[in-house]
């Protein structure tokens, strides 16, 4: 899973979406894929870890 920025500034995925979509069971486009959910879960886990370590109340 990955994204790249072309010289013209456009974000593109690391696979040929049209060809992969014909064969893959699940695929999300770039931009607009699963990135926002990944970031949300990372933030949630970070806050949970801070809370468990006692850092939130320090």
Beta strands, then each sheet from edge to edge (+ up, - down):
strand 1: 3-5
strand 2: 11-13
sheet 1: 1+ 2-
end
